[in-house]
Amino acid sequence: MNHHTRKIWNVPEHEHTPIEVFQNRKLYRREFLQRMGTGLGIAGLAGLLTGCEQATKEEIEQAGATTPVPQQDSSIYPAERNPAFKYGRPETEDIEAEKFTNFYEFTGPTSKQAWKYVENFKTAPWSVTVEGECEKPRTFDLDDLFKELKFEERAYRHRCVETWAMCVPWTGFPLASLLKLVEPKASAKYVAFETFNKPKQAPYMESSGAGTWPWPYTEGLTMPEAMNDLAFIATGLYGAPLLKQNGAPIRLVVPWKYGFKSGKSIVKIRLTKDQPATFWNTVNPEEYGFVANVEPDVPHPRWSQRTEWMLGTEKRYDTQPFNGYGEYVASLYTG
Ligand code: MTE
């Protein structure tokens, strides 16, 4: 396919994109790893990407809106805010979190503007299968989740490994409450998350081709991490259903870890005996570990993690250990 004939790619940022990203459908793994060496990791072209062109909030929200919206959604949003969680700094403006996103299936390393490429992404109908080491494996439609789980809003900080950060209100439920429904066995030691695998709906997934990136996007937690009250499954953001670019219709949110742990648009959750392979850890294990807790004193091999900047502002803050959530999770890592 000639990608240059596709309207979806026909945007100015295309000029910044290494031409082979678009033309070479056979970017083999060895070549890919060489690129990693030259800096095309999660943050590969971040320097080129911060200057977003002007788009209105309406354009961005319309582009990412999901249709049809499940019936129950109307009664879920806005959910009551859990008062236990505070940002400790100003909330990020909604347009900032909606226009600047990481969603490799749509953009690869070349853009933060996933909202421009989500047009063909179908988020309904959608179901999530929870299986593996559990007594009652089950496939949940979104409506099942709306009926069976108690939804709440949580004001969480989010810290990307690339050093940008945001403070946003997610709507959803603790991951633990979903896992309890399938009755995990004692043999369950890890939880693996898998994202949708539909290249026809996700332009970069399709154009990058087989044998390049380890699609679908996968992530994982240990069982104690997954059962921690902070680990959250979100279906909404800013009091409304998630936009496609933010991981509609359902995503993980793990606020004490770097953002790449929080897989978007999840279709499968598997309880496992062994540590699962994960997307970034497979791509570049030297730079992206499995644990990936926010740690200011541990630099990324290519940059410091000591400070972070808030989306939509000029403000930098000191990075906090566990992204400021040590009181909830530090005990998971002692000994
Ligand atoms: N999930 C999928 N499926 N694909 C991705 O590329 N990027 C991760 C994470 N989840 C990613 C993903 C990264 S690096 C970050 S920082 C967060 O999503 C960003 O979430 P946001 O774009 O909604 O802010």
Boltz pocket constraint, residues with backbone or C-beta under 6 A from the ligand:
constraints:
  - pocket:
      binder: B
      contacts: [[A, 42], [A, 97], [A, 100], [A, 101], [A, 102], [A, 103], [A, 104], [A, 105], [A, 159], [A, 160], [A, 161], [A, 195], [A, 217], [A, 245], [A, 246], [A, 247], [A, 258], [A, 259], [A, 260], [A, 261], [A, 262], [A, 263], [A, 264], [A, 265]]
      max_distance: 6.0
